[in-house]
Amino acid sequence: MAGRPPVLPSSNLSYSENFLYMLHQCMGDKSYKPNPRLARLLDILFFLHAEHEMNCSTSAARHPENTFLSPLLLDTYTLHKLNYHNSKLNL
């Protein structure tokens, strides 16, 4: 089974503009020109995603790790923290 040929980025577009450009090229819209406002919004969304990528379980393990707990205490604390958080959400 053969896939589609790769869509190469354009050197005169920003990261987000290239993302939109390559997405639309892949969908078959060869005449697409990225909207600057949409590209700016996507820049902000990408930034926020990269800035807040840690989820609850990662955060629960990494924050006490900085206190130099023993690995056993760290695991116990993390499991307790996640269990407490899930019980508050009624999961």
N, CA, C and O atoms as a CHARMM CRD file, in Angstrom:
* protein
*
  364
    1    1 MET  N      0.85100  -1.17100   0.00000 PROA 1      0.00000
    2    1 MET  CA     0.00000   0.00000   0.00000 PROA 1      0.00000
    3    1 MET  C      0.89900   1.23900   0.00000 PROA 1      0.00000
    4    1 MET  O      1.81000   1.33500   0.82300 PROA 1      0.00000
    5    2 ALA  N      0.66600   2.15400  -0.88000 PROA 2      0.00000
    6    2 ALA  CA     1.48400   3.36100  -1.00000 PROA 2      0.00000
    7    2 ALA  C      0.76900   4.54000  -0.36400 PROA 2      0.00000
    8    2 ALA  O     -0.45100   4.67100  -0.45400 PROA 2      0.00000
    9    3 GLY  N      1.54900   5.39200   0.27900 PROA 3      0.00000
   10    3 GLY  CA     1.00000   6.60200   0.88700 PROA 3      0.00000
   11    3 GLY  C      1.10900   7.78000  -0.06000 PROA 3      0.00000
   12    3 GLY  O      1.52000   7.64100  -1.21200 PROA 3      0.00000
   13    4 ARG  N      0.74400   8.90800   0.43700 PROA 4      0.00000
   14    4 ARG  CA     0.85800  10.14200  -0.35000 PROA 4      0.00000
   15    4 ARG  C      2.28900  10.64900  -0.29400 PROA 4      0.00000
   16    4 ARG  O      3.01300  10.35900   0.65900 PROA 4      0.00000
   17    5 PRO  N      2.70100  11.40200  -1.30000 PROA 5      0.00000
   18    5 PRO  CA     4.05000  11.97900  -1.25100 PROA 5      0.00000
   19    5 PRO  C      4.12200  13.04700  -0.15100 PROA 5      0.00000
   20    5 PRO  O      3.12100  13.70700   0.12800 PROA 5      0.00000
   21    6 PRO  N      5.28000  13.22100   0.46800 PROA 6      0.00000
   22    6 PRO  CA     5.39100  14.22100   1.53700 PROA 6      0.00000
   23    6 PRO  C      5.22200  15.63800   0.99900 PROA 6      0.00000
   24    6 PRO  O      5.59400  15.93500  -0.13600 PROA 6      0.00000
   25    7 VAL  N      4.66100  16.49800   1.82700 PROA 7      0.00000
   26    7 VAL  CA     4.50400  17.90700   1.48000 PROA 7      0.00000
   27    7 VAL  C      5.66900  18.64900   2.11400 PROA 7      0.00000
   28    7 VAL  O      5.83700  18.62700   3.33300 PROA 7      0.00000
   29    8 LEU  N      6.46000  19.29800   1.29700 PROA 8      0.00000
   30    8 LEU  CA     7.63000  20.01500   1.79400 PROA 8      0.00000
   31    8 LEU  C      7.22800  21.39700   2.29900 PROA 8      0.00000
   32    8 LEU  O      6.34400  22.02800   1.71900 PROA 8      0.00000
   33    9 PRO  N      7.86000  21.87700   3.36700 PROA 9      0.00000
   34    9 PRO  CA     7.54300  23.21400   3.87700 PROA 9      0.00000
   35    9 PRO  C      8.05900  24.29900   2.94900 PROA 9      0.00000
   36    9 PRO  O      8.97700  24.08500   2.15700 PROA 9      0.00000
   37   10 SER  N      7.45500  25.44900   3.06400 PROA 10     0.00000
   38   10 SER  CA     7.87600  26.60200   2.28000 PROA 10     0.00000
   39   10 SER  C      8.85100  27.42700   3.12000 PROA 10     0.00000
   40   10 SER  O      8.59400  27.67300   4.29800 PROA 10     0.00000
   41   11 SER  N      9.94700  27.85000   2.53400 PROA 11     0.00000
   42   11 SER  CA    10.97800  28.56200   3.29700 PROA 11     0.00000
   43   11 SER  C     10.58700  29.99000   3.66600 PROA 11     0.00000
   44   11 SER  O     11.23000  30.59300   4.52600 PROA 11     0.00000
   45   12 ASN  N      9.55600  30.54300   3.04200 PROA 12     0.00000
   46   12 ASN  CA     9.18000  31.92400   3.34300 PROA 12     0.00000
   47   12 ASN  C      7.98500  32.02700   4.29500 PROA 12     0.00000
   48   12 ASN  O      7.38700  33.09600   4.42000 PROA 12     0.00000
   49   13 LEU  N      7.63300  30.92300   4.96900 PROA 13     0.00000
   50   13 LEU  CA     6.51300  30.92700   5.91400 PROA 13     0.00000
   51   13 LEU  C      7.01600  30.62500   7.32500 PROA 13     0.00000
   52   13 LEU  O      8.03800  29.96300   7.50700 PROA 13     0.00000
   53   14 SER  N      6.28300  31.11900   8.31000 PROA 14     0.00000
   54   14 SER  CA     6.61700  30.82600   9.70200 PROA 14     0.00000
   55   14 SER  C      6.26200  29.37000  10.01600 PROA 14     0.00000
   56   14 SER  O      5.71600  28.66000   9.17100 PROA 14     0.00000
   57   15 TYR  N      6.57800  28.93300  11.24100 PROA 15     0.00000
   58   15 TYR  CA     6.30400  27.55500  11.64500 PROA 15     0.00000
   59   15 TYR  C      4.81100  27.25100  11.54200 PROA 15     0.00000
   60   15 TYR  O      4.41700  26.24800  10.94600 PROA 15     0.00000
   61   16 SER  N      3.98200  28.11900  12.12600 PROA 16     0.00000
   62   16 SER  CA     2.53800  27.88300  12.11700 PROA 16     0.00000
   63   16 SER  C      1.94900  28.02800  10.71900 PROA 16     0.00000
   64   16 SER  O      1.05200  27.27400  10.34200 PROA 16     0.00000
   65   17 GLU  N      2.44200  28.98300   9.95800 PROA 17     0.00000
   66   17 GLU  CA     1.97000  29.12400   8.57300 PROA 17     0.00000
   67   17 GLU  C      2.31600  27.87700   7.76700 PROA 17     0.00000
   68   17 GLU  O      1.51300  27.41400   6.95700 PROA 17     0.00000
   69   18 ASN  N      3.50300  27.33800   7.98800 PROA 18     0.00000
   70   18 ASN  CA     3.88900  26.10200   7.29900 PROA 18     0.00000
   71   18 ASN  C      3.02200  24.93700   7.73200 PROA 18     0.00000
   72   18 ASN  O      2.66600  24.09600   6.90600 PROA 18     0.00000
   73   19 PHE  N      2.67500  24.86800   9.01000 PROA 19     0.00000
   74   19 PHE  CA     1.79600  23.81100   9.49300 PROA 19     0.00000
   75   19 PHE  C      0.46300  23.85800   8.75500 PROA 19     0.00000
   76   19 PHE  O     -0.01200  22.83800   8.25500 PROA 19     0.00000
   77   20 LEU  N     -0.13600  25.04100   8.68900 PROA 20     0.00000
   78   20 LEU  CA    -1.41600  25.19100   7.98500 PROA 20     0.00000
   79   20 LEU  C     -1.26500  24.91000   6.48700 PROA 20     0.00000
   80   20 LEU  O     -2.10300  24.24100   5.88400 PROA 20     0.00000
   81   21 TYR  N     -0.19700  25.42400   5.90400 PROA 21     0.00000
   82   21 TYR  CA     0.06400  25.23600   4.47600 PROA 21     0.00000
   83   21 TYR  C      0.19400  23.74400   4.13800 PROA 21     0.00000
   84   21 TYR  O     -0.42700  23.25600   3.19400 PROA 21     0.00000
   85   22 MET  N      1.01100  23.02700   4.92500 PROA 22     0.00000
   86   22 MET  CA     1.24300  21.61200   4.64200 PROA 22     0.00000
   87   22 MET  C     -0.00400  20.78000   4.92000 PROA 22     0.00000
   88   22 MET  O     -0.25500  19.78900   4.23400 PROA 22     0.00000
   89   23 LEU  N     -0.78700  21.17600   5.92300 PROA 23     0.00000
   90   23 LEU  CA    -2.03400  20.47700   6.22100 PROA 23     0.00000
   91   23 LEU  C     -3.01000  20.58200   5.05100 PROA 23     0.00000
   92   23 LEU  O     -3.62300  19.59000   4.65600 PROA 23     0.00000
   93   24 HSD  N     -3.15100  21.78700   4.49900 PROA 24     0.00000
   94   24 HSD  CA    -4.08000  21.97700   3.38200 PROA 24     0.00000
   95   24 HSD  C     -3.55500  21.36500   2.08500 PROA 24     0.00000
   96   24 HSD  O     -4.33900  20.88400   1.26800 PROA 24     0.00000
   97   25 GLN  N     -2.23800  21.38000   1.88900 PROA 25     0.00000
   98   25 GLN  CA    -1.66500  20.73300   0.70700 PROA 25     0.00000
   99   25 GLN  C     -1.93900  19.23500   0.75300 PROA 25     0.00000
  100   25 GLN  O     -2.24400  18.61700  -0.26700 PROA 25     0.00000
  101   26 CYS  N     -1.83000  18.66800   1.93000 PROA 26     0.00000
  102   26 CYS  CA    -2.07300  17.24000   2.11700 PROA 26     0.00000
  103   26 CYS  C     -3.53700  16.89600   1.81500 PROA 26     0.00000
  104   26 CYS  O     -3.83800  15.80800   1.32500 PROA 26     0.00000
  105   27 MET  N     -4.43600  17.83000   2.11200 PROA 27     0.00000
  106   27 MET  CA    -5.86500  17.61000   1.87800 PROA 27     0.00000
  107   27 MET  C     -6.25600  17.89000   0.42900 PROA 27     0.00000
  108   27 MET  O     -7.40700  17.67900   0.04700 PROA 27     0.00000
  109   28 GLY  N     -5.31100  18.36100  -0.37600 PROA 28     0.00000
  110   28 GLY  CA    -5.56900  18.55500  -1.79000 PROA 28     0.00000
  111   28 GLY  C     -5.83900  19.99000  -2.20700 PROA 28     0.00000
  112   28 GLY  O     -6.08300  20.24800  -3.38500 PROA 28     0.00000
  113   29 ASP  N     -5.80100  20.94000  -1.26000 PROA 29     0.00000
  114   29 ASP  CA    -6.05800  22.34800  -1.58300 PROA 29     0.00000
  115   29 ASP  C     -4.74100  23.00800  -1.98000 PROA 29     0.00000
  116   29 ASP  O     -4.02000  23.51900  -1.12300 PROA 29     0.00000
  117   30 LYS  N     -4.42700  22.99900  -3.25800 PROA 30     0.00000
  118   30 LYS  CA    -3.13400  23.48100  -3.74700 PROA 30     0.00000
  119   30 LYS  C     -3.02000  25.00600  -3.76900 PROA 30     0.00000
  120   30 LYS  O     -1.91400  25.53900  -3.85100 PROA 30     0.00000
  121   31 SER  N     -4.14900  25.71300  -3.69600 PROA 31     0.00000
  122   31 SER  CA    -4.11400  27.17400  -3.79000 PROA 31     0.00000
  123   31 SER  C     -4.22100  27.84800  -2.41600 PROA 31     0.00000
  124   31 SER  O     -4.43900  29.05800  -2.34500 PROA 31     0.00000
  125   32 TYR  N     -4.07200  27.09500  -1.33700 PROA 32     0.00000
  126   32 TYR  CA    -4.25600  27.64600   0.01000 PROA 32     0.00000
  127   32 TYR  C     -3.12800  28.59400   0.38800 PROA 32     0.00000
  128   32 TYR  O     -1.94900  28.29100   0.20400 PROA 32     0.00000
  129   33 LYS  N     -3.51800  29.75200   0.92200 PROA 33     0.00000
  130   33 LYS  CA    -2.57200  30.72200   1.48500 PROA 33     0.00000
  131   33 LYS  C     -2.94400  30.89000   2.96100 PROA 33     0.00000
  132   33 LYS  O     -4.08500  31.24300   3.25800 PROA 33     0.00000
  133   34 PRO  N     -2.01900  30.64900   3.89100 PROA 34     0.00000
  134   34 PRO  CA    -2.34900  30.70800   5.31800 PROA 34     0.00000
  135   34 PRO  C     -2.83100  32.09000   5.74700 PROA 34     0.00000
  136   34 PRO  O     -2.25700  33.10900   5.36100 PROA 34     0.00000
  137   35 ASN  N     -3.88400  32.11000   6.54300 PROA 35     0.00000
  138   35 ASN  CA    -4.40900  33.34500   7.11200 PROA 35     0.00000
  139   35 ASN  C     -3.47300  33.78100   8.24400 PROA 35     0.00000
  140   35 ASN  O     -3.21600  32.99200   9.15200 PROA 35     0.00000
  141   36 PRO  N     -2.95800  35.01400   8.21500 PROA 36     0.00000
  142   36 PRO  CA    -2.00500  35.45500   9.24300 PROA 36     0.00000
  143   36 PRO  C     -2.59400  35.44100  10.65700 PROA 36     0.00000
  144   36 PRO  O     -1.88200  35.12900  11.61100 PROA 36     0.00000
  145   37 ARG  N     -3.86400  35.76900  10.80500 PROA 37     0.00000
  146   37 ARG  CA    -4.49400  35.77000  12.13500 PROA 37     0.00000
  147   37 ARG  C     -4.62500  34.35000  12.67800 PROA 37     0.00000
  148   37 ARG  O     -4.41000  34.10700  13.86600 PROA 37     0.00000
  149   38 LEU  N     -4.97600  33.42500  11.80400 PROA 38     0.00000
  150   38 LEU  CA    -5.08000  32.02400  12.21000 PROA 38     0.00000
  151   38 LEU  C     -3.69700  31.47000  12.56600 PROA 38     0.00000
  152   38 LEU  O     -3.55600  30.70300  13.51900 PROA 38     0.00000
  153   39 ALA  N     -2.69200  31.85800  11.80400 PROA 39     0.00000
  154   39 ALA  CA    -1.32500  31.41200  12.08700 PROA 39     0.00000
  155   39 ALA  C     -0.84900  31.97800  13.42300 PROA 39     0.00000
  156   39 ALA  O     -0.17200  31.28000  14.17800 PROA 39     0.00000
  157   40 ARG  N     -1.19000  33.22700  13.72500 PROA 40     0.00000
  158   40 ARG  CA    -0.81700  33.83600  15.01100 PROA 40     0.00000
  159   40 ARG  C     -1.50200  33.10500  16.16400 PROA 40     0.00000
  160   40 ARG  O     -0.88000  32.85000  17.19600 PROA 40     0.00000
  161   41 LEU  N     -2.77700  32.77100  15.99100 PROA 41     0.00000
  162   41 LEU  CA    -3.50800  32.01900  17.00500 PROA 41     0.00000
  163   41 LEU  C     -2.86200  30.65500  17.22900 PROA 41     0.00000
  164   41 LEU  O     -2.72400  30.20300  18.36600 PROA 41     0.00000
  165   42 LEU  N     -2.47400  30.01600  16.15600 PROA 42     0.00000
  166   42 LEU  CA    -1.81500  28.71900  16.25700 PROA 42     0.00000
  167   42 LEU  C     -0.45800  28.84300  16.95100 PROA 42     0.00000
  168   42 LEU  O     -0.06800  27.95100  17.70400 PROA 42     0.00000
  169   43 ASP  N      0.26700  29.94200  16.70600 PROA 43     0.00000
  170   43 ASP  CA     1.52100  30.21100  17.41600 PROA 43     0.00000
  171   43 ASP  C      1.28400  30.24100  18.92600 PROA 43     0.00000
  172   43 ASP  O      2.03900  29.64500  19.69400 PROA 43     0.00000
  173   44 ILE  N      0.23200  30.93700  19.33700 PROA 44     0.00000
  174   44 ILE  CA    -0.08900  31.06000  20.75500 PROA 44     0.00000
  175   44 ILE  C     -0.48200  29.70400  21.32600 PROA 44     0.00000
  176   44 ILE  O     -0.05400  29.34500  22.42300 PROA 44     0.00000
  177   45 LEU  N     -1.29700  28.94500  20.58900 PROA 45     0.00000
  178   45 LEU  CA    -1.70800  27.62200  21.06400 PROA 45     0.00000
  179   45 LEU  C     -0.52100  26.67300  21.18700 PROA 45     0.00000
  180   45 LEU  O     -0.42600  25.92500  22.15900 PROA 45     0.00000
  181   46 PHE  N      0.38100  26.69700  20.21300 PROA 46     0.00000
  182   46 PHE  CA     1.57700  25.84900  20.28200 PROA 46     0.00000
  183   46 PHE  C      2.43400  26.23900  21.49300 PROA 46     0.00000
  184   46 PHE  O      2.96600  25.37700  22.19100 PROA 46     0.00000
  185   47 PHE  N      2.55800  27.53400  21.72600 PROA 47     0.00000
  186   47 PHE  CA     3.34900  28.01000  22.85900 PROA 47     0.00000
  187   47 PHE  C      2.72500  27.55000  24.17900 PROA 47     0.00000
  188   47 PHE  O      3.42400  27.04100  25.05500 PROA 47     0.00000
  189   48 LEU  N      1.42200  27.72800  24.31600 PROA 48     0.00000
  190   48 LEU  CA     0.75000  27.31800  25.54500 PROA 48     0.00000
  191   48 LEU  C      0.83100  25.81500  25.75400 PROA 48     0.00000
  192   48 LEU  O      1.00000  25.35700  26.88400 PROA 48     0.00000
  193   49 HSD  N      0.71400  25.05100  24.69200 PROA 49     0.00000
  194   49 HSD  CA     0.82100  23.59400  24.80200 PROA 49     0.00000
  195   49 HSD  C      2.22400  23.19400  25.26700 PROA 49     0.00000
  196   49 HSD  O      2.37100  22.34200  26.14400 PROA 49     0.00000
  197   50 ALA  N      3.23300  23.79800  24.68700 PROA 50     0.00000
  198   50 ALA  CA     4.60900  23.46800  25.06700 PROA 50     0.00000
  199   50 ALA  C      4.89900  23.90900  26.49300 PROA 50     0.00000
  200   50 ALA  O      5.65100  23.25000  27.21100 PROA 50     0.00000
  201   51 GLU  N      4.30500  25.01900  26.90300 PROA 51     0.00000
  202   51 GLU  CA     4.54700  25.56100  28.23500 PROA 51     0.00000
  203   51 GLU  C      3.84200  24.75300  29.33000 PROA 51     0.00000
  204   51 GLU  O      4.31200  24.71400  30.46700 PROA 51     0.00000
  205   52 HSD  N      2.72400  24.11100  28.99600 PROA 52     0.00000
  206   52 HSD  CA     1.91700  23.40700  29.99000 PROA 52     0.00000
  207   52 HSD  C      1.75100  21.92800  29.63800 PROA 52     0.00000
  208   52 HSD  O      0.66800  21.36700  29.80000 PROA 52     0.00000
  209   53 GLU  N      2.81400  21.30500  29.16000 PROA 53     0.00000
  210   53 GLU  CA     2.67800  19.93800  28.67900 PROA 53     0.00000
  211   53 GLU  C      2.65700  18.89800  29.78200 PROA 53     0.00000
  212   53 GLU  O      2.27700  17.75500  29.53100 PROA 53     0.00000
  213   54 MET  N      3.05400  19.25600  31.00100 PROA 54     0.00000
  214   54 MET  CA     3.04900  18.26000  32.07400 PROA 54     0.00000
  215   54 MET  C      1.62400  17.95900  32.50900 PROA 54     0.00000
  216   54 MET  O      0.84200  18.86900  32.78500 PROA 54     0.00000
  217   55 ASN  N      1.29600  16.68900  32.56800 PROA 55     0.00000
  218   55 ASN  CA    -0.02300  16.32100  33.06900 PROA 55     0.00000
  219   55 ASN  C      0.05300  16.11300  34.57700 PROA 55     0.00000
  220   55 ASN  O      1.11700  16.27200  35.17400 PROA 55     0.00000
  221   56 CYS  N     -1.04600  15.76800  35.17700 PROA 56     0.00000
  222   56 CYS  CA    -1.12000  15.65800  36.63300 PROA 56     0.00000
  223   56 CYS  C     -0.16100  14.60300  37.17600 PROA 56     0.00000
  224   56 CYS  O      0.51800  14.84100  38.17500 PROA 56     0.00000
  225   57 SER  N     -0.09900  13.44500  36.53100 PROA 57     0.00000
  226   57 SER  CA     0.75900  12.38000  37.05900 PROA 57     0.00000
  227   57 SER  C      2.23700  12.75400  36.95500 PROA 57     0.00000
  228   57 SER  O      3.01900  12.44400  37.85300 PROA 57     0.00000
  229   58 THR  N      2.61900  13.41000  35.87900 PROA 58     0.00000
  230   58 THR  CA     4.00900  13.83700  35.73700 PROA 58     0.00000
  231   58 THR  C      4.33700  14.88700  36.78400 PROA 58     0.00000
  232   58 THR  O      5.39400  14.84700  37.41400 PROA 58     0.00000
  233   59 SER  N      3.42900  15.81300  36.95900 PROA 59     0.00000
  234   59 SER  CA     3.63500  16.86600  37.94200 PROA 59     0.00000
  235   59 SER  C      3.70700  16.29800  39.35200 PROA 59     0.00000
  236   59 SER  O      4.54100  16.72300  40.15100 PROA 59     0.00000
  237   60 ALA  N      2.84100  15.34000  39.66200 PROA 60     0.00000
  238   60 ALA  CA     2.82600  14.73500  40.99900 PROA 60     0.00000
  239   60 ALA  C      4.13600  14.02900  41.30200 PROA 60     0.00000
  240   60 ALA  O      4.54600  13.96100  42.46000 PROA 60     0.00000
  241   61 ALA  N      4.79500  13.50500  40.28600 PROA 61     0.00000
  242   61 ALA  CA     6.06700  12.81400  40.50700 PROA 61     0.00000
  243   61 ALA  C      7.25000  13.77500  40.49100 PROA 61     0.00000
  244   61 ALA  O      8.20900  13.57200  41.23500 PROA 61     0.00000
  245   62 ARG  N      7.20800  14.79700  39.67600 PROA 62     0.00000
  246   62 ARG  CA     8.37600  15.65600  39.52300 PROA 62     0.00000
  247   62 ARG  C      8.52500  16.69300  40.62800 PROA 62     0.00000
  248   62 ARG  O      9.64700  17.03100  41.00500 PROA 62     0.00000
  249   63 HSD  N      7.42000  17.19900  41.15100 PROA 63     0.00000
  250   63 HSD  CA     7.53900  18.23600  42.17900 PROA 63     0.00000
  251   63 HSD  C      8.20400  17.72000  43.45600 PROA 63     0.00000
  252   63 HSD  O      9.13000  18.36700  43.94700 PROA 63     0.00000
  253   64 PRO  N      7.77500  16.58600  44.01500 PROA 64     0.00000
  254   64 PRO  CA     8.47800  16.10800  45.21800 PROA 64     0.00000
  255   64 PRO  C      9.87100  15.55600  44.91100 PROA 64     0.00000
  256   64 PRO  O     10.69900  15.42200  45.81300 PROA 64     0.00000
  257   65 GLU  N     10.13000  15.23800  43.64800 PROA 65     0.00000
  258   65 GLU  CA    11.45000  14.73100  43.27400 PROA 65     0.00000
  259   65 GLU  C     12.52800  15.76300  43.59800 PROA 65     0.00000
  260   65 GLU  O     13.66100  15.40400  43.91900 PROA 65     0.00000
  261   66 ASN  N     12.17700  17.03000  43.51300 PROA 66     0.00000
  262   66 ASN  CA    13.13500  18.10500  43.79200 PROA 66     0.00000
  263   66 ASN  C     13.49200  18.19800  45.26800 PROA 66     0.00000
  264   66 ASN  O     14.42200  18.92100  45.62700 PROA 66     0.00000
  265   67 THR  N     12.77800  17.48400  46.13300 PROA 67     0.00000
  266   67 THR  CA    13.09400  17.48200  47.56000 PROA 67     0.00000
  267   67 THR  C     14.03500  16.34600  47.91500 PROA 67     0.00000
  268   67 THR  O     14.35600  16.15800  49.08800 PROA 67     0.00000
  269   68 PHE  N     14.48400  15.58600  46.92600 PROA 68     0.00000
  270   68 PHE  CA    15.44100  14.50100  47.09800 PROA 68     0.00000
  271   68 PHE  C     14.90600  13.39000  48.01200 PROA 68     0.00000
  272   68 PHE  O     15.63300  12.86200  48.85400 PROA 68     0.00000
  273   69 LEU  N     13.63700  13.04700  47.83600 PROA 69     0.00000
  274   69 LEU  CA    13.06500  11.90400  48.55500 PROA 69     0.00000
  275   69 LEU  C     13.68600  10.61900  48.03600 PROA 69     0.00000
  276   69 LEU  O     14.19600  10.56400  46.91700 PROA 69     0.00000
  277   70 SER  N     13.63600   9.61600  48.84500 PROA 70     0.00000
  278   70 SER  CA    14.11000   8.30500  48.37500 PROA 70     0.00000
  279   70 SER  C     13.13600   7.80800  47.29800 PROA 70     0.00000
  280   70 SER  O     11.97200   8.20900  47.30800 PROA 70     0.00000
  281   71 PRO  N     13.57400   6.95500  46.37900 PROA 71     0.00000
  282   71 PRO  CA    12.68400   6.47900  45.31400 PROA 71     0.00000
  283   71 PRO  C     11.41400   5.81600  45.84200 PROA 71     0.00000
  284   71 PRO  O     10.34600   5.97900  45.25000 PROA 71     0.00000
  285   72 LEU  N     11.51000   5.07900  46.93200 PROA 72     0.00000
  286   72 LEU  CA    10.33500   4.42400  47.49500 PROA 72     0.00000
  287   72 LEU  C      9.33600   5.45700  48.02800 PROA 72     0.00000
  288   72 LEU  O      8.13600   5.34600  47.77500 PROA 72     0.00000
  289   73 LEU  N      9.82300   6.45200  48.75800 PROA 73     0.00000
  290   73 LEU  CA     8.94400   7.50900  49.26200 PROA 73     0.00000
  291   73 LEU  C      8.34600   8.32300  48.11800 PROA 73     0.00000
  292   73 LEU  O      7.18400   8.72500  48.17300 PROA 73     0.00000
  293   74 LEU  N      9.14100   8.56100  47.09300 PROA 74     0.00000
  294   74 LEU  CA     8.65400   9.31200  45.93900 PROA 74     0.00000
  295   74 LEU  C      7.50200   8.57700  45.25700 PROA 74     0.00000
  296   74 LEU  O      6.48400   9.18600  44.93200 PROA 74     0.00000
  297   75 ASP  N      7.65800   7.27300  45.03900 PROA 75     0.00000
  298   75 ASP  CA     6.59100   6.48100  44.42300 PROA 75     0.00000
  299   75 ASP  C      5.34500   6.46100  45.30200 PROA 75     0.00000
  300   75 ASP  O      4.22700   6.59100  44.80300 PROA 75     0.00000
  301   76 THR  N      5.53800   6.29700  46.61200 PROA 76     0.00000
  302   76 THR  CA     4.40900   6.26700  47.53800 PROA 76     0.00000
  303   76 THR  C      3.66900   7.59400  47.52400 PROA 76     0.00000
  304   76 THR  O      2.44000   7.62500  47.46300 PROA 76     0.00000
  305   77 TYR  N      4.41000   8.68100  47.57800 PROA 77     0.00000
  306   77 TYR  CA     3.80200  10.01100  47.55600 PROA 77     0.00000
  307   77 TYR  C      3.03300  10.23500  46.25900 PROA 77     0.00000
  308   77 TYR  O      1.91300  10.74400  46.28000 PROA 77     0.00000
  309   78 THR  N      3.63200   9.85800  45.12800 PROA 78     0.00000
  310   78 THR  CA     2.99500  10.06200  43.82000 PROA 78     0.00000
  311   78 THR  C      1.69900   9.27500  43.72500 PROA 78     0.00000
  312   78 THR  O      0.68000   9.80800  43.28600 PROA 78     0.00000
  313   79 LEU  N      1.72800   8.01200  44.13000 PROA 79     0.00000
  314   79 LEU  CA     0.51100   7.19800  44.07600 PROA 79     0.00000
  315   79 LEU  C     -0.56900   7.75400  45.00200 PROA 79     0.00000
  316   79 LEU  O     -1.74700   7.76900  44.64500 PROA 79     0.00000
  317   80 HSD  N     -0.17300   8.21000  46.18300 PROA 80     0.00000
  318   80 HSD  CA    -1.13900   8.80600  47.10300 PROA 80     0.00000
  319   80 HSD  C     -1.74700  10.06800  46.48700 PROA 80     0.00000
  320   80 HSD  O     -2.96000  10.26800  46.54400 PROA 80     0.00000
  321   81 LYS  N     -0.91600  10.89900  45.91200 PROA 81     0.00000
  322   81 LYS  CA    -1.38300  12.15800  45.32100 PROA 81     0.00000
  323   81 LYS  C     -2.36900  11.89300  44.18400 PROA 81     0.00000
  324   81 LYS  O     -3.40800  12.54700  44.09500 PROA 81     0.00000
  325   82 LEU  N     -2.04300  10.93600  43.31600 PROA 82     0.00000
  326   82 LEU  CA    -2.93600  10.61600  42.19800 PROA 82     0.00000
  327   82 LEU  C     -4.23300   9.99200  42.69000 PROA 82     0.00000
  328   82 LEU  O     -5.30400  10.30200  42.16900 PROA 82     0.00000
  329   83 ASN  N     -4.15100   9.12400  43.67900 PROA 83     0.00000
  330   83 ASN  CA    -5.35000   8.50300  44.22400 PROA 83     0.00000
  331   83 ASN  C     -6.24500   9.54700  44.87400 PROA 83     0.00000
  332   83 ASN  O     -7.46500   9.49500  44.71400 PROA 83     0.00000
  333   84 TYR  N     -5.66500  10.49100  45.60200 PROA 84     0.00000
  334   84 TYR  CA    -6.42800  11.56900  46.23900 PROA 84     0.00000
  335   84 TYR  C     -7.09800  12.43400  45.17700 PROA 84     0.00000
  336   84 TYR  O     -8.27100  12.78400  45.30300 PROA 84     0.00000
  337   85 HSD  N     -6.34200  12.78100  44.12200 PROA 85     0.00000
  338   85 HSD  CA    -6.89200  13.61300  43.04400 PROA 85     0.00000
  339   85 HSD  C     -8.04200  12.90400  42.35100 PROA 85     0.00000
  340   85 HSD  O     -9.07000  13.52300  42.08100 PROA 85     0.00000
  341   86 ASN  N     -7.89000  11.60700  42.05500 PROA 86     0.00000
  342   86 ASN  CA    -8.95700  10.85600  41.37900 PROA 86     0.00000
  343   86 ASN  C    -10.18800  10.69400  42.26200 PROA 86     0.00000
  344   86 ASN  O    -11.31200  10.69900  41.75900 PROA 86     0.00000
  345   87 SER  N     -9.99100  10.55000  43.57900 PROA 87     0.00000
  346   87 SER  CA   -11.15500  10.41700  44.46400 PROA 87     0.00000
  347   87 SER  C    -11.92600  11.73000  44.53700 PROA 87     0.00000
  348   87 SER  O    -13.14500  11.70700  44.70400 PROA 87     0.00000
  349   88 LYS  N    -11.26100  12.86000  44.41700 PROA 88     0.00000
  350   88 LYS  CA   -11.94000  14.15500  44.41500 PROA 88     0.00000
  351   88 LYS  C    -12.76300  14.33800  43.14100 PROA 88     0.00000
  352   88 LYS  O    -13.78600  15.02300  43.14400 PROA 88     0.00000
  353   89 LEU  N    -12.30500  13.71700  42.05200 PROA 89     0.00000
  354   89 LEU  CA   -13.02100  13.81300  40.77000 PROA 89     0.00000
  355   89 LEU  C    -14.08500  12.73100  40.62700 PROA 89     0.00000
  356   89 LEU  O    -14.79800  12.68700  39.62500 PROA 89     0.00000
  357   90 ASN  N    -14.19300  11.86100  41.62500 PROA 90     0.00000
  358   90 ASN  CA   -15.13200  10.73200  41.58900 PROA 90     0.00000
  359   90 ASN  C    -14.86500   9.80200  40.41300 PROA 90     0.00000
  360   90 ASN  O    -15.79500   9.38000  39.72500 PROA 90     0.00000
  361   91 LEU  N    -13.59900   9.48300  40.18400 PROA 91     0.00000
  362   91 LEU  CA   -13.23200   8.57200  39.09500 PROA 91     0.00000
  363   91 LEU  C    -13.14700   7.15600  39.59500 PROA 91     0.00000
  364   91 LEU  O    -12.85000   6.24500  38.82200 PROA 91     0.00000
